[in-house]
């Protein structure tokens, strides 16, 4: 979405019955955001819907784009709108859309091509032609008052699920997907390395599976995040930079972990994860390192047949995740620790960037 200076743009919003300016929070330079008036997004295809965005979560990837201007080869061209964890209200629907104005929806930010070999085999998360909300040169993001999406990318929220919970369902779905991939049995032992929003999402998803005697070990560098992990059901808490972390965990589980969920994207946690696993265990790589390459002890992985399993966002878990929240099996709302209006989008991102005031997830509400 490109900015157009001080162009005054309005949109007739059926939910408010009046003309409203259309605004978006845009990256305009390194570590700088501005709220600008932008052209009204319009439906381009019959299966699309126009969504009034009610809540947007600040993701770690948004922080990378804000502070570094890129993630790997994805480089921001200013101005650019970021954000992909969102929920809102449908205000216009194309003739081929299964949704109607007034529907409350959570958004799956992946825009898959639906035709490549990956999509045809149900692997939309590895679609060869995919685009993703807020990714540079792909699809303008959700830190805006309105958003156009394919109807198939929307999940209807039950009346008991708030917009903030709907936005939180995006990162939560990653945890649900990882937990489903793990296929853990009762009496398993697992470690979650990194207790930020994704690590906590994995923890919530594991507890929702109600596996008998599942032992969860959680780590983080920040004490307040460890407090959240304890509240969310972790049995054992450890500071991530303790020099004897592996020994401490091994003292409690001498045989090692059945699975480790690496959610920090750090070389140190990858090394810890390998050292914590039992032979035949699996290291789930969910965190995104700042470097494109990492190293690992191949000799250890080979000798003990440790599986390395990258986790690419989520796949076919959006509806399941919303259902888990609607049914009360997961209480995700405590993760929304901070709320900001659109005009304070930069403050929201900086709060997440610098871990201010015990933040877990900063939420932007474009209409507050």
SERO-4910 file (N, C-alpha, C, O; in steps of 0.05 Angstrom, whole numbers):
BEGIN
 pado doro    nc1    nc2    nc3   cac1   cac2   cac3    cc1    cc2    cc3    oc1    oc2    oc3
  Unk    A     17    -24      0      0      0      0     18     25      0     34     28     19
  Unk    A     16     42    -20     32     65    -23     19     90    -10     -6     92    -11
  Unk    A     35    107      2     24    131     13     20    152     -9     34    151    -29
  Unk    A      1    170     -4     -5    191    -24     -6    218    -10    -25    233    -14
  Unk    A     15    224      5     17    250     18     -7    255     35    -14    239     52
  Unk    A    -19    279     31    -42    287     48    -69    283     33    -88    296     39
  Unk    A    -68    265     13    -93    260     -1   -115    251     18   -111    233     34
  Unk    A   -137    264     17   -160    257     35   -176    236     22   -188    240      1
  Unk    A   -178    213     35   -192    190     24   -213    181     44   -207    180     68
  Unk    A   -237    176     35   -258    166     53   -270    140     43   -267    133     20
  Unk    A   -283    126     61   -297    101     54   -323    100     69   -324    104     93
  Unk    A   -344     93     54   -370     90     68   -371     63     82   -372     42     69
  Unk    A   -370     64    108   -369     40    124   -397     32    133   -410     47    148
  Unk    A   -407     10    123   -434      1    130   -438     -2    160   -461      0    170
  Unk    A   -417     -7    175   -421    -12    204   -424     14    219   -435     15    241
  Unk    A   -415     37    208   -418     62    221   -436     82    206   -443    103    218
  Unk    A   -442     76    181   -460     93    165   -449    121    162   -465    140    162
  Unk    A   -423    124    160   -413    151    155   -386    149    141   -373    128    141
  Unk    A   -378    171    129   -352    172    115   -329    172    136   -330    187    155
  Unk    A   -309    155    131   -287    153    149   -261    156    134   -259    145    111
  Unk    A   -241    169    145   -215    169    132   -202    141    134   -207    127    153
  Unk    A   -188    133    114   -174    107    113   -145    112    121   -131    126    107
  Unk    A   -137     99    142   -110    104    153    -94     78    155   -106     57    159
  Unk    A    -68     81    153    -50     58    157    -25     68    171    -16     90    166
  Unk    A    -13     51    188     13     56    200     34     45    181     34     21    176
  Unk    A     52     62    172     71     54    152    100     58    161    106     78    174
  Unk    A    117     39    155    145     43    158    154     63    137    149     60    114
  Unk    A    168     85    146    177    105    127    207    108    127    218    120    109
  Unk    A    220     96    146    250     95    147    257     75    169    240     65    183
  Unk    A    283     70    172    291     52    193    283     62    220    289     85    227
  Unk    A    269     46    235    258     52    262    241     77    262    242     93    280
  Unk    A    225     80    241    206    103    240    180     94    227    180     81    206
  Unk    A    158    101    240    132     95    229    115    120    230    118    137    247
  Unk    A     97    123    210     79    145    209     51    135    202     48    115    187
  Unk    A     31    147    213      3    141    205     -4    159    182     -3    184    185
  Unk    A    -12    148    160    -18    163    136    -45    156    125    -56    134    130
  Unk    A    -57    175    111    -82    169     96    -74    155     70    -55    164     56
  Unk    A    -88    134     64    -81    117     41   -106    112     24   -129    116     33
  Unk    A   -102    103     -1   -125     96    -17   -142     74     -5   -131     56      8
  Unk    A   -167     76     -8   -185     55      3   -179     29    -12   -180     28    -36
  Unk    A   -174      7      3   -170    -19    -10   -196    -28    -23   -218    -24    -11
  Unk    A   -195    -39    -46   -219    -47    -61   -217    -77    -69   -195    -88    -72
  Unk    A   -240    -89    -72   -240   -117    -80   -231   -119   -109   -240   -105   -126
  Unk    A   -213   -138   -114   -202   -142   -141   -212   -169   -153   -210   -173   -177
  Unk    A   -223   -187   -136   -232   -213   -145   -259   -219   -131   -265   -208   -110
  Unk    A   -274   -236   -144   -301   -242   -134   -301   -257   -108   -321   -256    -93
  Unk    A   -279   -270   -101   -278   -285    -76   -266   -270    -53   -260   -282    -32
  Unk    A   -262   -244    -56   -249   -228    -35   -269   -214    -17   -293   -211    -24
  Unk    A   -259   -206      6   -276   -191     25   -260   -167     35   -235   -168     37
  Unk    A   -274   -145     41   -262   -122     53   -267   -124     83   -290   -127     92
  Unk    A   -246   -121     99   -248   -125    128   -241    -99    142   -220    -86    136
  Unk    A   -258    -91    160   -251    -70    179   -234    -82    201   -244    -98    217
  Unk    A   -209    -75    202   -190    -87    221   -195    -76    249   -196    -52    254
  Unk    A   -200    -94    268   -206    -87    296   -182    -91    315   -180    -77    335
  Unk    A   -165   -110    309   -142   -116    326   -119   -127    310   -124   -144    292
  Unk    A    -95   -118    316    -71   -128    302    -49   -133    323    -43   -115    339
  Unk    A    -37   -156    323    -15   -162    341     11   -155    329     15   -157    305
  Unk    A     30   -146    346     57   -140    337     74   -166    339     77   -176    361
  Unk    A     84   -176    317     99   -200    316    129   -194    316    137   -171    310
  Unk    A    145   -213    323    174   -210    322    184   -203    295    204   -188    292
  Unk    A    171   -213    274    179   -206    247    174   -176    241    189   -163    227
  Unk    A    152   -165    252    147   -136    250    170   -120    262    178   -100    251
  Unk    A    179   -130    285    202   -116    298    227   -117    281    241    -97    279
  Unk    A    232   -140    268    255   -142    250    253   -121    227    272   -107    221
  Unk    A    230   -120    215    226   -101    193    230    -72    202    241    -55    188
  Unk    A    220    -67    226    222    -40    238    251    -32    244    260    -11    238
  Unk    A    265    -50    257    291    -44    268    314    -49    249    335    -36    250
  Unk    A    310    -68    230    332    -76    212    325    -71    183    343    -71    166
  Unk    A    300    -66    177    292    -61    149    291    -86    132    287    -84    108
  Unk    A    294   -109    144    294   -133    128    293   -158    146    298   -156    170
  Unk    A    285   -180    134    289   -206    145    302   -223    123    288   -230    104
  Unk    A    327   -229    126    341   -243    104    340   -227     78    348   -204     77
  Unk    A    330   -240     57    329   -227     31    304   -210     27    301   -197      6
  Unk    A    286   -209     47    262   -193     45    267   -166     56    267   -161     80
  Unk    A    272   -147     38    281   -120     45    258   -100     41    245   -100     20
  Unk    A    253    -84     61    231    -64     60    238    -42     40    260    -31     40
  Unk    A    218    -36     23    220    -12      6    199      8     17    175      4     16
  Unk    A    209     30     28    192     49     42    176     66     22    185     71      0
  Unk    A    152     74     30    137     67     54    124     39     51    118     30     29
  Unk    A    120     26     74    109     -1     73     93     -6     99    101      2    121
  Unk    A     71    -20     96     54    -27    119     59    -56    127     57    -74    110
  Unk    A     66    -60    152     71    -87    163     47    -97    178     26    -84    179
  Unk    A     50   -120    191     29   -131    207     14   -154    194      7   -152    170
  Unk    A      9   -176    208     -6   -198    197    -23   -213    217    -39   -230    209
  Unk    A    -20   -208    243    -37   -221    263    -62   -204    268    -61   -185    283
  Unk    A    -84   -211    255   -106   -192    256   -134   -206    256   -136   -229    248
  Unk    A   -153   -190    264   -181   -199    263   -198   -174    259   -190   -152    265
  Unk    A   -222   -178    248   -239   -155    243   -267   -163    233   -276   -186    237
  Unk    A   -281   -144    221   -308   -148    212   -310   -144    182   -300   -125    171
  Unk    A   -323   -163    169   -328   -161    140   -347   -138    135   -369   -138    147
  Unk    A   -340   -120    117   -358    -98    110   -367    -99     81   -386    -86     73
  Unk    A   -353   -115     65   -361   -119     37   -351   -146     28   -329   -154     35
  Unk    A   -368   -160     13   -361   -187      4   -366   -190    -26   -386   -180    -36
  Unk    A   -347   -202    -40   -350   -207    -68   -372   -228    -73   -379   -243    -54
  Unk    A   -382   -230    -98   -404   -249   -103   -397   -278    -99   -415   -294    -95
  Unk    A   -371   -285   -101   -363   -313    -97   -353   -319    -69   -345   -341    -63
  Unk    A   -354   -299    -51   -345   -303    -24   -367   -316     -7   -390   -310    -10
  Unk    A   -359   -334     11   -378   -348     28   -385   -332     53   -401   -341     69
  Unk    A   -373   -308     56   -378   -291     79   -397   -269     72   -403   -264     48
  Unk    A   -407   -255     92   -426   -233     88   -418   -210    106   -406   -214    127
  Unk    A   -426   -185     98   -421   -162    116   -432   -167    144   -454   -177    148
  Unk    A   -416   -160    163   -423   -165    191   -409   -189    203   -408   -191    228
  Unk    A   -399   -207    187   -385   -230    198   -359   -221    212   -344   -205    201
  Unk    A   -355   -232    235   -330   -227    251   -310   -249    245   -317   -272    247
  Unk    A   -286   -241    237   -267   -262    227   -239   -258    238   -231   -235    244
  Unk    A   -225   -280    241   -196   -280    244   -184   -285    217   -196   -298    200
  Unk    A   -160   -275    212   -148   -276    186   -124   -294    187   -106   -292    204
  Unk    A   -123   -313    168    -98   -328    162    -83   -312    142    -92   -308    119
  Unk    A    -59   -302    149    -45   -282    132    -31   -294    108    -20   -280     92
  Unk    A    -32   -321    105    -19   -333     82    -37   -331     57    -60   -337     58
  Unk    A    -25   -322     35    -39   -320     10    -26   -341     -9     -6   -335    -22
  Unk    A    -37   -365     -9    -26   -387    -25    -37   -386    -53    -59   -375    -58
  Unk    A    -21   -396    -72    -29   -395   -100    -52   -415   -106    -68   -410   -125
  Unk    A    -54   -437    -91    -74   -458    -93    -70   -477   -117    -85   -496   -120
  Unk    A    -50   -472   -134    -47   -488   -158    -21   -503   -160    -19   -522   -176
  Unk    A      0   -496   -144     26   -509   -147     25   -537   -135      5   -545   -123
  Unk    A     47   -552   -138     48   -580   -128     44   -580    -97     32   -599    -87
  Unk    A     55   -560    -83     52   -560    -54     23   -555    -46     13   -569    -28
  Unk    A     10   -536    -58    -18   -531    -52    -36   -555    -58    -54   -561    -43
  Unk    A    -30   -567    -81    -47   -590    -89    -44   -614    -70    -62   -631    -69
  Unk    A    -22   -615    -55    -18   -637    -36    -24   -628     -7    -16   -642     12
  Unk    A    -36   -605     -4    -44   -596     22    -23   -582     38    -26   -577     62
  Unk    A     -1   -574     24     21   -560     38     21   -531     30     41   -521     19
  Unk    A      0   -517     36     -2   -489     29     20   -472     43     28   -451     33
  Unk    A     29   -481     66     49   -465     81     76   -466     67     94   -450     73
  Unk    A     80   -484     48    105   -484     32     98   -479      3    113   -487    -15
  Unk    A     76   -465     -2     68   -458    -29     91   -444    -44    105   -427    -33
  Unk    A     95   -452    -69    118   -441    -84    113   -412    -93    132   -397    -98
  Unk    A     88   -404    -94     82   -376   -102     69   -360    -81     54   -341    -87
  Unk    A     73   -367    -56     59   -354    -34     66   -325    -30     89   -317    -36
  Unk    A     47   -310    -20     51   -283    -10     41   -283     19     26   -301     28
  Unk    A     50   -263     34     44   -262     63     39   -234     71     55   -216     63
  Unk    A     19   -229     86     12   -202     95     36   -188    108     48   -200    126
  Unk    A     42   -164     99     63   -149    112     91   -155    103    110   -140    110
  Unk    A     95   -176     87    121   -182     76    128   -163     53    111   -160     35
  Unk    A    151   -151     53    158   -132     31    155   -145      3    162   -168     -1
  Unk    A    144   -129    -15    140   -137    -43    120   -159    -46    118   -172    -67
  Unk    A    105   -165    -25     85   -186    -27     57   -176    -23     42   -171    -43
  Unk    A     49   -171      1     21   -161      7     22   -141     29     33   -146     51
  Unk    A     10   -118     25     10    -97     45     -3   -107     70    -22   -123     70
  Unk    A      8    -98     93      1   -110    119    -24   -100    132    -39    -84    120
  Unk    A    -28   -110    156    -54   -106    170    -54    -84    190    -74    -79    204
  Unk    A    -32    -68    193    -33    -45    211    -46    -22    197    -34     -2    191
  Unk    A    -72    -26    193    -88     -7    177   -117    -11    186   -124    -30    199
  Unk    A   -134      8    177   -162      6    185   -178    -13    168   -198    -23    176
  Unk    A   -168    -18    144   -182    -36    126   -162    -54    112   -139    -47    108
  Unk    A   -172    -78    104   -155    -98     92   -172   -115     73   -195   -121     79
  Unk    A   -162   -122     50   -175   -140     31   -162   -167     32   -137   -169     30
  Unk    A   -178   -188     35   -167   -215     36   -186   -234     21   -210   -228     18
  Unk    A   -175   -257     11   -193   -277      1   -211   -288     24   -201   -291     46
  Unk    A   -235   -294     17   -253   -304     38   -243   -330     50   -247   -336     73
  Unk    A   -229   -346     34   -218   -372     44   -197   -368     65   -191   -387     80
  Unk    A   -186   -344     67   -166   -338     87   -178   -329    114   -163   -321    132
  Unk    A   -204   -329    116   -217   -319    140   -232   -341    155   -244   -359    142
  Unk    A   -230   -340    181   -244   -359    198   -264   -344    215   -257   -325    229
  Unk    A   -289   -352    213   -310   -338    228   -306   -342    258   -302   -365    268
  Unk    A   -307   -320    273   -305   -321    302   -332   -326    315   -352   -314    307
  Unk    A   -333   -343    334   -357   -346    349   -363   -321    366   -344   -305    370
  Unk    A   -387   -318    375   -394   -294    390   -378   -292    416   -376   -270    428
  Unk    A   -367   -314    426   -353   -314    451   -323   -307    447   -309   -303    467
  Unk    A   -314   -305    423   -285   -299    417   -283   -270    409   -295   -261    390
  Unk    A   -266   -255    424   -263   -227    419   -244   -223    395   -231   -241    386
  Unk    A   -243   -198    386   -225   -191    364   -196   -194    372   -179   -203    357
  Unk    A   -190   -187    397   -162   -190    407   -155   -220    407   -133   -227    399
  Unk    A   -173   -236    417   -168   -265    416   -165   -275    388   -148   -292    382
  Unk    A   -181   -264    370   -179   -272    342   -152   -266    330   -141   -282    315
  Unk    A   -141   -242    336   -115   -235    327    -93   -253    339    -75   -261    325
  Unk    A    -97   -260    364    -77   -278    378    -79   -306    367    -60   -322    371
  Unk    A   -100   -313    353   -102   -340    342    -82   -345    320    -75   -368    314
  Unk    A    -71   -323    308    -51   -328    287    -25   -339    299    -17   -361    290
  Unk    A    -12   -327    318     11   -340    330      4   -365    345     20   -384    345
  Unk    A    -20   -366    357    -28   -390    371    -29   -414    352    -23   -437    360
  Unk    A    -38   -409    328    -40   -431    308    -13   -444    302    -11   -468    296
  Unk    A      9   -428    304     35   -440    301     41   -460    323     52   -481    318
  Unk    A     34   -453    347     37   -472    369     20   -496    366     29   -519    372
  Unk    A     -5   -493    357    -23   -515    353    -11   -534    331    -12   -558    334
  Unk    A     -1   -522    310     11   -538    288     35   -553    298     38   -577    293
  Unk    A     53   -540    313     77   -554    323     69   -576    342     81   -598    341
  Unk    A     50   -571    360     41   -592    379     29   -616    364     33   -639    372
  Unk    A     14   -610    343      3   -632    327     24   -648    313     22   -672    311
  Unk    A     45   -634    302     66   -648    289     81   -667    308     91   -688    299
  Unk    A     83   -659    333     99   -675    352     87   -702    358    102   -721    364
  Unk    A     61   -705    357     48   -730    362     58   -743    388     67   -766    388
  Unk    A     57   -729    409     68   -738    434     49   -758    448     25   -757    445
  Unk    A     61   -776    462     46   -796    478     44   -786    507     59   -768    515
  Unk    A     26   -798    522     25   -792    550     51   -800    563     65   -818    554
  Unk    A     58   -786    585     83   -790    599    108   -780    584    130   -786    592
  Unk    A    104   -764    563    126   -752    549    139   -729    565    126   -718    582
  Unk    A    164   -724    558    177   -700    569    186   -682    547    198   -692    527
  Unk    A    180   -656    549    187   -638    528    199   -613    540    195   -606    563
  Unk    A    215   -599    523    226   -573    531    218   -552    511    218   -557    487
  Unk    A    211   -529    521    205   -506    504    227   -485    510    228   -474    532
  Unk    A    243   -480    490    266   -461    493    258   -434    482    259   -431    457
  Unk    A    252   -416    499    242   -390    491    212   -387    497    196   -400    484
  Unk    A    205   -371    517    178   -369    527    165   -342    519    151   -330    535
  Unk    A    170   -334    494    156   -311    483    129   -320    473    120   -341    480
  Unk    A    116   -303    456     90   -311    446     88   -338    432     68   -352    436
  Unk    A    108   -345    417    107   -371    403    112   -394    422     98   -414    422
  Unk    A    132   -391    439    137   -412    459    112   -416    477    105   -439    483
  Unk    A    100   -394    486     76   -396    502     53   -409    487     37   -423    498
  Unk    A     52   -403    461     31   -415    444     35   -445    442     15   -460    443
  Unk    A     59   -454    439     65   -483    440     56   -495    466     43   -516    467
  Unk    A     63   -482    488     55   -491    515     25   -494    518     15   -514    527
  Unk    A     10   -473    509    -19   -474    511    -30   -496    494    -49   -510    503
  Unk    A    -19   -500    470    -29   -521    453    -23   -549    464    -40   -567    462
  Unk    A      0   -553    476      6   -578    488    -13   -584    512    -22   -607    514
  Unk    A    -18   -564    528    -36   -569    551    -64   -574    541    -79   -589    555
  Unk    A    -72   -563    519    -99   -568    508   -102   -597    499   -125   -607    498
  Unk    A    -80   -610    493    -82   -638    485    -88   -657    509    -95   -680    505
  Unk    A    -85   -646    533    -91   -661    557    -77   -688    558    -90   -708    564
  Unk    A    -52   -688    552    -36   -713    554    -29   -719    583    -18   -702    597
  Unk    A    -36   -743    591    -30   -750    619     -1   -750    626     15   -761    612
  Unk    A      6   -736    648     33   -736    658     54   -724    639     77   -730    641
  Unk    A     45   -707    621     64   -693    604     80   -674    621     69   -657    635
  Unk    A    107   -676    620    124   -658    635    136   -637    616    148   -644    595
  Unk    A    132   -612    623    141   -590    606    162   -573    620    158   -563    642
  Unk    A    185   -571    608    207   -555    617    209   -530    600    209   -533    575
  Unk    A    210   -506    611    210   -482    596    233   -464    604    241   -463    627
  Unk    A    245   -450    584    267   -432    589    261   -405    577    245   -402    558
  Unk    A    275   -385    587    275   -358    575    297   -342    588    307   -349    609
  Unk    A    304   -320    575    324   -302    587    312   -281    605    325   -268    621
  Unk    A    285   -278    603    271   -258    618    254   -271    640    238   -289    634
  Unk    A    257   -262    665    243   -274    687    213   -271    684    198   -290    691
  Unk    A    203   -249    674    174   -245    672    161   -264    652    139   -273    655
  Unk    A    177   -271    631    166   -291    612    165   -319    625    147   -334    620
  Unk    A    185   -325    642    184   -350    656    160   -351    674    147   -372    678
  Unk    A    153   -328    686    129   -327    703    104   -334    687     87   -349    696
  Unk    A    102   -324    662     80   -330    645     80   -360    638     59   -373    638
  Unk    A    103   -371    632    105   -400    626     94   -417    650     80   -437    646
  Unk    A    101   -408    674     91   -422    697     61   -420    700     47   -440    706
  Unk    A     50   -396    694     21   -393    695      7   -409    674    -15   -419    678
  Unk    A     20   -413    651      8   -427    629     11   -457    631      1   -472    614
  Unk    A     26   -467    651     26   -496    655     53   -509    653     54   -534    653
  Unk    A     75   -494    651    101   -507    651    108   -518    679    102   -505    699
  Unk    A    119   -542    679    125   -555    705    152   -546    717    155   -545    741
  Unk    A    171   -541    699    198   -534    708    208   -510    693    206   -509    668
  Unk    A    219   -490    706    227   -465    694    257   -461    698    268   -466    720
  Unk    A    271   -452    677    300   -449    678    308   -423    663    296   -416    643
  Unk    A    327   -409    673    338   -386    660    355   -395    636    373   -412    639
  Unk    A    350   -384    613    362   -395    588    392   -392    586    404   -408    571
  Unk    A    404   -373    601    433   -370    598    448   -382    622    472   -377    625
  Unk    A    435   -399    638    449   -414    659    470   -432    646    463   -447    627
  Unk    A    495   -431    655    516   -446    642    511   -476    645    521   -492    629
  Unk    A    497   -484    666    492   -513    671    463   -520    666    453   -539    678
  Unk    A    450   -506    647    422   -511    641    418   -540    633    400   -553    644
  Unk    A    434   -550    615    430   -578    605    433   -597    629    418   -616    631
  Unk    A    453   -593    645    457   -611    668    433   -609    688    425   -630    699
  Unk    A    422   -585    692    400   -583    710    376   -599    700    362   -612    715
  Unk    A    370   -596    674    347   -610    662    353   -640    662    335   -656    669
  Unk    A    377   -648    655    384   -677    654    383   -689    682    377   -713    685
  Unk    A    388   -673    702    386   -683    730    357   -692    736    353   -710    751
  Unk    A    338   -678    724    310   -684    729    299   -705    709    281   -720    716
  Unk    A    310   -705    685    302   -725    665    328   -737    653    336   -729    631
  Unk    A    340   -757    667    366   -768    657    364   -780    629    384   -780    615
  Unk    A    341   -790    621    339   -802    595    336   -781    572    339   -788    549
  Unk    A    330   -757    580    328   -736    560    299   -730    551    280   -744    560
  Unk    A    296   -711    534    270   -702    524    260   -718    500    277   -726    483
  Unk    A    235   -723    499    223   -735    474    222   -714    452    226   -721    428
  Unk    A    217   -689    458    216   -668    438    226   -642    451    221   -637    475
  Unk    A    239   -626    435    246   -599    443    236   -579    422    239   -583    398
  Unk    A    222   -558    431    212   -538    414    229   -513    417    229   -499    437
  Unk    A    246   -508    396    264   -485    397    249   -461    386    242   -460    363
  Unk    A    243   -442    404    226   -419    397    240   -392    399    227   -372    399
  Unk    A    267   -393    401    282   -368    405    298   -360    381    304   -336    377
  Unk    A    304   -379    363    320   -372    340    349   -365    346    360   -348    332
  Unk    A    360   -377    366    388   -371    375    405   -396    372    396   -418    376
  Unk    A    430   -391    365    449   -414    363    451   -429    390    452   -453    390
  Unk    A    450   -414    412    453   -426    438    430   -445    444    434   -466    455
  Unk    A    406   -437    436    383   -454    443    382   -478    424    372   -499    432
  Unk    A    391   -475    400    393   -499    382    413   -519    394    407   -543    394
  Unk    A    436   -509    404    455   -527    417    443   -540    441    447   -564    446
  Unk    A    429   -525    458    417   -536    481    396   -557    474    394   -578    487
  Unk    A    380   -551    453    360   -570    445    371   -597    438    360   -618    446
  Unk    A    392   -597    422    404   -623    414    414   -638    439    411   -662    441
  Unk    A    427   -623    457    438   -636    481    417   -647    500    423   -665    516
  Unk    A    393   -636    498    372   -644    517    356   -669    507    343   -682    523
  Unk    A    358   -675    481    341   -696    470    351   -724    476    375   -729    478
  Unk    A    332   -742    479    339   -770    481    344   -781    453    335   -769    433
  Unk    A    357   -804    450    360   -816    423    332   -820    410    314   -830    423
  Unk    A    330   -813    385    305   -815    371    286   -791    376    264   -791    365
  Unk    A    295   -772    391    278   -748    396    278   -729    373    292   -733    353
  Unk    A    261   -709    375    258   -689    353    262   -661    363    251   -653    383
  Unk    A    278   -646    348    282   -618    353    265   -602    333    271   -602    309
  Unk    A    244   -589    343    227   -573    326    238   -544    325    240   -531    345
  Unk    A    245   -536    301    258   -510    297    237   -489    289    229   -488    266
  Unk    A    227   -474    309    206   -455    304    216   -426    303    207   -410    288
  Unk    A    236   -420    321    247   -393    321    261   -386    295    271   -403    281
  Unk    A    262   -360    289    275   -350    264    301   -336    272    300   -315    283
  Unk    A    324   -349    265    349   -336    271    353   -311    255    343   -308    233
  Unk    A    369   -292    266    376   -268    250    395   -275    227    395   -261    207
  Unk    A    411   -296    230    429   -305    209    415   -326    192    398   -341    202
  Unk    A    422   -327    167    410   -347    149    421   -375    154    408   -394    146
  Unk    A    444   -377    167    456   -403    173    461   -406    202    468   -387    216
  Unk    A    458   -431    211    465   -439    239    481   -465    237    481   -478    216
  Unk    A    494   -472    259    509   -497    260    496   -516    280    482   -508    298
  Unk    A    501   -542    276    492   -561    296    511   -585    296    526   -590    277
  Unk    A    510   -599    318    528   -622    323    517   -646    306    501   -661    316
  Unk    A    527   -648    282    517   -670    264    525   -697    275    509   -716    272
  Unk    A    548   -699    288    556   -725    298    536   -735    319    529   -758    319
  Unk    A    528   -717    337    509   -724    358    482   -731    345    470   -752    352
  Unk    A    473   -715    326    447   -720    314    447   -746    298    427   -761    299
  Unk    A    470   -752    285    471   -777    270    472   -802    288    457   -821    284
  Unk    A    489   -801    309    492   -824    326    466   -830    342    460   -853    347
  Unk    A    451   -810    349    427   -814    365    401   -812    349    379   -811    360
  Unk    A    405   -810    322    381   -808    305    362   -787    314    338   -791    316
  Unk    A    373   -763    320    356   -741    327    345   -728    302    360   -722    283
  Unk    A    319   -723    301    307   -711    278    306   -681    281    299   -671    303
  Unk    A    312   -667    260    310   -637    259    286   -631    242    285   -637    218
  Unk    A    266   -618    254    241   -612    240    235   -582    241    225   -572    261
  Unk    A    241   -568    219    233   -540    217    202   -538    217    188   -556    207
  Unk    A    192   -516    228    163   -511    229    158   -485    213    167   -464    221
  Unk    A    144   -488    191    138   -465    174    111   -454    180     91   -464    170
  Unk    A    110   -434    197     84   -422    205     65   -443    214     70   -458    234
  Unk    A     41   -446    201     22   -466    208      9   -476    182     11   -464    161
  Unk    A     -4   -499    184    -17   -510    161    -44   -523    169    -44   -543    184
  Unk    A    -66   -513    159    -92   -524    165    -99   -525    194   -111   -544    204
  Unk    A    -90   -505    209    -95   -504    238   -111   -479    246   -117   -476    270
  Unk    A   -117   -462    228   -130   -436    235   -158   -442    247   -165   -431    268
  Unk    A   -174   -458    234   -201   -464    244   -199   -479    270   -214   -472    289
  Unk    A   -182   -498    272   -178   -513    297   -171   -495    320   -181   -498    342
  Unk    A   -153   -476    315   -144   -458    336   -167   -440    346   -171   -437    370
  Unk    A   -183   -429    327   -206   -413    336   -225   -430    352   -237   -421    371
  Unk    A   -229   -455    343   -248   -472    357   -238   -478    386   -254   -478    405
  Unk    A   -212   -482    389   -201   -487    416   -205   -464    434   -211   -467    458
  Unk    A   -203   -439    424   -208   -416    440   -238   -413    446   -245   -407    468
  Unk    A   -254   -417    425   -283   -414    429   -294   -434    449   -313   -428    464
  Unk    A   -282   -458    450   -291   -479    468   -280   -477    496   -286   -493    514
  Unk    A   -263   -457    500   -251   -453    526   -228   -472    533   -220   -473    556
  Unk    A   -218   -486    513   -196   -505    518   -170   -490    519   -150   -501    530
  Unk    A   -168   -466    508   -144   -450    509   -153   -421    516   -171   -410    504
  Unk    A   -141   -410    537   -145   -382    544   -121   -367    535   -100   -366    549
  Unk    A   -123   -354    512   -100   -340    500    -99   -311    508    -79   -298    504
  Unk    A   -121   -300    518   -124   -272    523   -102   -260    542    -94   -237    537
  Unk    A    -93   -275    562    -72   -263    579    -46   -255    564    -30   -239    575
  Unk    A    -42   -266    540    -18   -258    525    -20   -229    516      1   -216    510
  Unk    A    -44   -218    513    -48   -190    504    -43   -172    527    -62   -163    541
  Unk    A    -18   -165    532    -11   -150    556    -12   -120    552    -15   -105    571
  Unk    A    -11   -110    526    -10    -82    521    -28    -76    497    -29    -91    477
  Unk    A    -42    -53    498    -59    -45    476    -53    -16    468    -49      1    486
  Unk    A    -53    -11    442    -46     16    432    -66     24    409    -75      6    395
  Unk    A    -71     50    406    -86     59    382    -67     59    358    -43     57    361
  Unk    A    -78     61    334    -62     61    310    -42     84    310    -19     80    301
  Unk    A    -49    107    321    -31    130    322     -6    124    338     14    138    335
  Unk    A     -6    104    355     17     96    372     29     70    362     40     55    378
  Unk    A     27     64    336     37     39    326     67     37    330     77     16    337
  Unk    A     82     59    327    111     58    331    117     51    361    135     35    366
  Unk    A    102     63    379    106     57    407    100     28    413    114     15    429
  Unk    A     80     17    400     73    -11    403     96    -29    394    103    -48    408
  Unk    A    107    -23    371    129    -39    360    154    -37    378    168    -56    383
  Unk    A    159    -12    387    183     -8    404    179    -22    431    199    -31    443
  Unk    A    155    -23    441    150    -37    466    157    -67    463    170    -78    481
  Unk    A    149    -79    441    156   -106    436    186   -109    431    199   -128    440
  Unk    A    198    -90    416    226    -91    410    244    -92    434    263   -107    436
  Unk    A    237    -75    454    254    -72    478    243    -86    502    253    -82    525
  Unk    A    223   -103    499    212   -119    521    204   -102    544    210   -108    567
  Unk    A    190    -79    538    183    -60    559    159    -69    575    141    -82    565
  Unk    A    160    -63    601    137    -65    618    125    -93    619    100    -96    621
  Unk    A    141   -113    616    131   -140    618    114   -148    594     95   -164    597
  Unk    A    120   -138    571    103   -143    547    106   -172    538    128   -183    536
  Unk    A     84   -185    532     84   -210    517     75   -204    489     89   -210    469
  Unk    A     51   -193    486     40   -186    460     28   -158    461     10   -152    477
  Unk    A     38   -140    444     26   -114    440      5   -115    419     10   -126    397
  Unk    A    -18   -105    424    -41   -105    406    -47    -76    397    -48    -58    414
  Unk    A    -50    -72    371    -59    -47    360    -88    -48    353    -97    -67    339
  Unk    A   -104    -29    362   -133    -28    355   -137     -3    338   -138     19    348
  Unk    A   -139     -7    311   -140     15    293   -162     35    296   -161     57    286
  Unk    A   -183     28    311   -206     46    313   -210     56    342   -230     69    348
  Unk    A   -191     52    359   -193     61    387   -183     90    389   -184    102    410
***
